[in-house]
Amino acid sequence: MPFPFRRPAATATPPEAKASAAAFATFHPTGRPVWTPRDLGALTRQSYVQNAIAHRCVRLLAQSAAVVPLGVAVSGRAQERHPFLALLTRPNPAQDCCALLETLFGHLQIAGNAYLEAVPDPADPLAPPRELHVLRPDRMRVIPGQGGWPEGYEYRVGGRAHRFAQIEDAPPILHLKTFHPLDDHYGLSPLEAAAIPVDIHNAASRWNKALLDNAARPSGAVVYNGPDGGTLSDGQYSRLKDELEARHQGAMNAGRPILLEGGLDWKPMSFSPADMEFQKAKDSAAREIALAFGIPPMLLGLPGDATYANYAEANRAFHVQTVMPLVRKTVGALGHWLAPRFGEDVTLEMIEPELSGD
C-alpha cells in the first residue's frame, strides 16, 4: 500500500502499528501549511535566470536525466504496450514524457522539491490516473498532520488555494525531494548549496561589465590645481562631471582625448595584480557551482580543470555518478506511487544505457 500518510484513529485497544518513536519531534500546527524557509523566487532569478553556469548545470542535468528510457514490466516481463506506458508516453495534452521529466528534474535541482499531480478518474479515484502534471514548488506548501507526516498539500496561485488530501490508496500528489538534514518537509537544492559561488560569479561578471562600460580600461582622476589650494565651485564640478560622463564614458568613447583647462590635470590610475584576481575568482566559483550539481567542470568548458583525462571519461563519470542515481531514485518513487493502480504485478523500470569509456 503506497504512501500511508494517514494514521488510524485511536480505539479502545490500540492496534499494533509500525511508526517512528520520534514522530512527536516534529512540532508544527496540524492542518496548516509549512512554508519554505527561503525566497525561492530570488534564488531562481539570481542563479538560474542570471547565471550562465548555474543555468547550464540545471539544464544539462535535467535534460540528461529526462532522456533515460523507462519501461513497464508485468510479473518481471517487459511490456511493449501497457496503459501505464501509454500514460508515461503522453502524460498530458501539452507534454510528452521527456518534457514532463525535464520539468520535474529541473524543479528538483532548483528548489530541492518537485511535485507531480495525478488527475484521477472522477468515476473511480482508485483507477489509473488520466493525466500527470508537474506543479510549481514555489506555489506548493506541505500540510503536516498527526506526528508531522504530511496529510495533504496546498497549492496557491492567483490568490486562490487548492488543497490536495492525500488519499491512502491513491495519493494525488507525489513529492520528490532531495536530502535536507535540517528540514522535515522540504529538500535542499544544489542551487541553494551553490548560492555563495553563484554570488561571487555574478559579482565578477558585473565587475567585468563595469570595466567594459568604462572603455575597458582603468579610469583615472581629474586633479584640480587651483590657485592657493582653491576648489571647484558647485557649478564647475557639475559641468565637469556631466561632460566626462557624456563624452568620455562607454565603449563608443574609447580613446577619445580629454580637453582640460583651468588648472585641471589627468592622473591615470591602474589596478594592482591583486585587484585583477577577480577572473580567477570567477573561474573558481564556476567550478564550485559545477561541483554542487555533480557535473565535471570539463563538460561545461571551464578552463583549468584536468581532473579527467578526456571528455568521454568526464561524460561517463557524470552519467554514472550523477544522472543514473537521480533517475533511479525518481523511477522508484514514481513506480511506488502509480504502479499499484495498474495492478499488483506491474513495475516501472529504468533501462540503463550502455556507456563506453572510449
N, C-alpha and C positions, 0 to 999 in steps of 0.2 A: 504494500500500500504506500504510494509515494507521498512524501512530504506530510507527515502527520502534524500539521500546525496546531490543531486544536486539541486540548486535553480533555478527557472525560470529566463530566461533572461529578462532584463528591457524592457518595452514597453512604448509607449507614455502615456498611463494611467495605472500606475502600479496596478495590481490586488491586492486585499486584501489577505495577506498571514500571516500565523501564524509562527512567528520566534522570537528568543530571541532578546530583545532590546540591549543586551550586547554582541552580536556576534562579534562586531568590536574589542572587548577587546583582542582577540587572534591575536597577531602580529607575523605572520610567512609569509615568501615569498610564494606566491601562486604557487603551482605545484612543489615545492621542498620537498624532504624527510626531515622529522624532526627526528633526531637521538635520541636514548635513552640517558639520562644523566648519565649513569653509565656503567661500564665494566661488562656486564652480564657474559662473559666467566670466568673472575677472580672470581666473586661472586659464580658461579656454582662450580668451582673447589675447592674453599676454603670451601664451605658449603656442597653441595650435594655429591660431589665426595670424600672429605677427612674427613667429619664429620659424624660419625655414627648416632648421634641423629637427625641431620637435614635430613639425608638420609632416616631414618626410618619414620620421620614425613611426608615427601613428599610422600613416597610410601604408607604408611598407609592411608593417606587421599585420594590419587588418586585411590588406589585400592578399598577402601570402597565406594567411590562415583561412580566408574565405574560399580559396580555390581548392583546398584539400577535399577530395571526393568522399562522399558519405554513401553508405549502403544500408539496406534493411535486410535482416535475416529472420526467418521463422524456424524455430527449433534448430538453430545453427546452420540453416541452409540459406544461402544468399538468394534474394528475390530480385528479378529484373523489373517486375511490376508489382506494386503494392500501394494501397491507399496512403500509407504513411510516406512512402517515397514520392507519391504524387503531391502530397501536401508540402513536402520539403522542396520539390521542384518548382512549384508555384504557390508560395505561402500566402500571397495576397495579390490583388489585381495590379498593383503598382511595382512589385518587386519579384525577382526570381531568387533562387536560393543564394547565389553569390552576393547579390545586393543586400539581402537581408542579413547575412552573416557578416559582411563587411561593416555594415552599420552597427551590428551587435558588438563586434570586436573593437570597433572604433570607440564606442562609448565606454567599453571596459578599460581601454588604455587611457582615455582622457579623464573619466570620472571615477574609475575603480569599481563602477557598478553598471550593470546592464539589465534591462527589464524586457521580457518577452511576454506578450499577451496572446492567449489562445482564445479566439472568438468561439463560444460554444454554439451548439445547435439548440435553438430555443425549445424544440420539442423534447430533447434529451440532453441535458447538460453533461451527462457522463459519456456521451458518444464522442467519437473523434471530432476535434475542432474543425470549423470550416476555414478559418484563416489564422495566420500568425502575423503579429505586428510588433515592431520594436518601439518602445516608449522612451521618451527623453528622460534621462536620470535627474536632470535639474528640476523636473516637474513632479517627480515621484517622491513620496515620503512613506517610510515604514510605520505601521501602526502596531506597536507591541501589545501582546495580550498577557495572559497569566504566565508568570515565570519569565517574562521577557521575550518569549517566542513571538514572531510576527503572526498576528491573526488576520491581517489584511494590509492593503496598500491604498494610499490616497494620491490621486493624480490631479493636479491643478493646472488649468490652462484658461486664459481669458477671464480670470476672476471666478471661474466655476470649478467645483471639486467633484470628483467621482471616486467612490470607494469600491475597491475590489475585495470582497470577502473570500478568504482562502478556503474553498470547499475541500473537505478532507480527501475525497476520492478523485477530485478533478480541480485542483487549484488553477485559477485563470492566469496567474502571474508566476513566471519563473524569474527569480532574482539571482543573477550571477554576480559574484563579487570577488575581488582579489583579497589576499590575506591582509588584515589590519590588526596588529596586536593590541591596539588601544580603543577599538570601536566594536561594539557588539552587533551593529546592524549594517554598517557600510564598510566598503573596501577602501584600500589605499592605492591610488592610481600611480603608475610610473611617472606620469606627468607631474603629480604633486611632489614626488620624491626628487624630481629634477627641477623644481621651481627655482632654486638658487642658481645653478648653472644657466638656466634659461634667462634669468635676470641679468647675469653677467654677460651673456652672449648678446642680449638686446642692448645693454648699455654700451658695449663695444661697437655694435653696429651704429648706434646713434652718434657715438664719438666720431666714427669714420664718416658718417653723413655730414656731421657738422664741419669737418675739415674740408669736404668737397664743397659745401656751401660757402666756405671762405677761401675759394680759389685753390683748394687742395694744397695749401702751404701754411706754415705757422704765421700767425699775424704778428704785428709789431706794435709799437707805441708811438703816438704823436706827442712830442715833448714841446712845451711852450717855454721858450727862454725870453720871458718878458723883462722889461727894464725894472731894476730894483726889486726882483722877485715878484713882479705883478702876476696876476692870474687873468684868465679869460672871463669876460662878462657872461652872464647867462645867455644873452642873445648870440654872442660869438660861439659859445660852446654848443648851443643847439644847432646853429648853422653848420658848424664843422662836423658834428655827429651825423646830421642828415645827409650831408654831402658824401661822407665816407660810406654810409650805408647804401646810398643810391648809385654811386659811381664806381665804387671800388670793392664791393662785396658780391660774391657769387661767381660761378664758373664763367659767365659771359664777360666778366670784367677782369679775368685773369691776365696779368701782365700790364694792365693799364697804368701809366705813370701817374704819380701824385704830385700835384702842384701845391707847394707850401709857401706861405707868405707870413709876414708879420712876426718873425721870431719862432716859427714852428719848425721842428726838426723831426725826422723819421728815424726811429731806432728799431731795427728788425730784431725779432726775438725768435729763438729756436727752442726745440724740445730736447731735453736730455735723453740719453738712451733708456733710462728708467721710465720716462714718460711714454716712450714708444712701445712698451711691453704690452699694450692693450691687444695687439694682434695675437701674441702668444697666449694671452689670457682667453681670447675668443676661441682659439683652436682647442685649448684645454677644456673650456666649458662645453664645446660641441662634443668632445669625446665623452665627457661625463653624462651628457644628455643621452647619447647612444648607449652608454653603459647601463643607465637606468632602465632602458627598454630591452636590454639584452641583444642589441644589434651590434655586430662587429663594425667599428668605425670605417673599415675599408669599404664596406658596402655603401657608405654614404659619401665616399670620395674625400674623406678628411685627410689632410696631409700629416705626415709624421707618424703614421701608425704602421708598424711592421710586426704585429702580433702573429699574423698568419702568412704562410709562405706565398699563397696566391689567392686570387679572388674565388676560385672554386672551393678551396678549403674553408674560407670565411663563410661562403654561402651555405656550405654543408653544416658548419657549426651553428649557424643561425637557425636553420630548419630543425636540426636535431635537438638543440638546447632551448630554443625559444618557441618556434612555431608549433612543433608537434605536442609538447606538453600543454600548450594553450588549447589546441584543438581537441586533444584527448579529454581534458577536463570538461570542456564545453559539451562535447558529444555525450559524455557520461551523464551530465546533468540534464541535457535535453532528452536523452533516451529514458532516463528515470522518470522524467516529468510526463512525457507523452506516450511512450511505447505501451504502457498498460491499457490505454484507451483503445488500442488496436488489437489487443489480445495478449494473453499471458505469455505466449512463447515468442513474442515479437521483440526484437532488439535492434538498436541503432548502432552501427559500426563505422569506424573511420578506416578508410582504405589508404594505408600509408604508401606514399610514392617511393620508388627506388631512387636513392640519392647516390651519385657517384662522386668519389673524391678526386677523380682525374681532371 
